[in-house]
């Protein structure tokens, strides 16, 4: 899938993924570190799924 994650993520059904890796560095993806975006990730993450968040 090609697109802006900020726009694409809300189109997925709830609990679509068992694992999600966070966006690249803040410098490259500032909007993707907003709490609104993380709430969207929570909705598409399966119960018991994992969100990997890198701190670089």
Residue frames relative to the residue before (quaternion, step in Angstrom):
aa qw qx qy qz dx dy dz
X 1.0000 0.0000 0.0000 0.0000 0.00 0.00 0.00
X 0.1485 -0.7791 0.6056 0.0645 3.54 -0.96 0.87
X 0.4547 0.6710 -0.5016 0.3024 3.54 -0.89 0.93
X 0.6233 -0.5054 0.4387 0.4045 3.51 -1.37 0.06
X 0.4694 -0.7080 0.4494 0.2765 3.59 -0.58 1.14
X 0.6109 0.5686 -0.3483 0.4269 3.59 1.03 -0.74
X 0.7224 0.4056 -0.2293 0.5110 3.58 1.13 -0.65
X 0.6916 0.5058 -0.2741 0.4367 3.59 1.04 -0.79
X 0.6190 0.5900 -0.3562 0.3767 3.61 0.87 -0.91
X 0.6829 0.4892 -0.3248 0.4345 3.67 0.79 -0.80
X 0.6169 0.5644 -0.3544 0.4187 3.63 1.18 -0.29
X 0.5785 0.5860 -0.3815 0.4200 3.61 1.22 -0.28
X 0.5320 -0.6123 0.4801 0.3341 3.54 -1.19 0.60
X 0.6261 -0.5243 0.4161 0.4000 3.56 -1.23 0.49
X 0.8542 0.1223 -0.1240 0.4899 3.55 -1.19 0.74
X 0.2731 0.7938 -0.4948 0.2247 3.58 0.94 0.91
X 0.8036 0.2572 -0.0990 0.5276 3.59 1.10 -0.66
X 0.3638 -0.7257 0.5476 0.2029 3.55 -1.11 0.76
X 0.7877 0.1307 -0.0502 0.5999 3.56 1.23 -0.41
X 0.0023 -0.7800 0.6252 -0.0260 3.55 -0.95 0.92
X 0.2071 -0.7448 0.6196 0.1357 3.56 -1.02 0.82
X 0.5052 -0.6858 0.4387 0.2863 3.54 -0.89 0.95
X 0.6739 -0.5084 0.3550 0.4018 3.57 -1.29 0.23
X 0.6578 -0.4961 0.3779 0.4223 3.57 -1.30 0.13
X 0.8003 -0.2892 0.1944 0.4879 3.59 -1.23 -0.21
X 0.6573 -0.5338 0.3727 0.3796 3.53 -1.20 0.64
X 0.6145 0.5751 -0.3426 0.4174 3.57 0.99 -0.81
X 0.7349 0.4177 -0.2277 0.4834 3.60 1.05 -0.76
X 0.8260 0.1508 -0.0257 0.5426 3.58 1.10 -0.60
X 0.0429 -0.8661 0.4980 0.0087 3.58 0.79 0.99
X 0.6824 0.4936 -0.3001 0.4480 3.63 0.82 -0.93
X 0.6495 0.5404 -0.3221 0.4270 3.57 1.12 -0.60
X 0.6441 0.4827 -0.3353 0.4896 3.59 1.26 0.04
X 0.4451 0.6910 -0.4534 0.3446 3.58 1.26 0.18
X 0.5978 -0.5872 0.4049 0.3658 3.58 -1.10 0.67
X 0.5781 0.5832 -0.3711 0.4335 3.60 1.11 -0.64
X 0.6720 0.4902 -0.2963 0.4694 3.59 0.93 -0.88
X 0.6608 0.4997 -0.3176 0.4613 3.61 0.94 -0.80
X 0.5976 0.5349 -0.3682 0.4703 3.61 1.11 -0.54
X 0.6268 0.5212 -0.3328 0.4741 3.58 1.04 -0.75
X 0.6335 0.5218 -0.3325 0.4646 3.60 0.96 -0.80
X 0.6176 0.5523 -0.3395 0.4453 3.59 0.99 -0.82
X 0.6723 0.5082 -0.3013 0.4460 3.59 0.93 -0.85
X 0.7435 0.3996 -0.2462 0.4764 3.61 0.94 -0.73
X 0.5654 0.5840 -0.3857 0.4364 3.59 1.30 -0.10
X 0.4598 -0.6824 0.4934 0.2817 3.58 -0.86 0.94
X 0.6075 -0.5276 0.4389 0.4000 3.55 -1.23 0.51
X 0.7944 0.2148 -0.1926 0.5345 3.57 -0.76 1.03
X 0.4699 0.6806 -0.4373 0.3533 3.60 1.29 0.02
X 0.3641 -0.7332 0.5366 0.2046 3.55 -1.30 0.19
X 0.1824 -0.7312 0.6494 0.1017 3.48 -1.14 0.84
X 0.1883 -0.7808 0.5888 0.0908 3.56 -0.62 1.12
X 0.0648 -0.8048 0.5894 -0.0246 3.52 -0.66 1.18
X 0.2073 -0.7925 0.5663 0.0909 3.56 -0.61 1.17
X 0.1510 -0.7468 0.6385 0.1084 3.53 -1.09 0.71
X 0.0738 0.8080 -0.5725 0.1182 3.55 -0.33 1.30
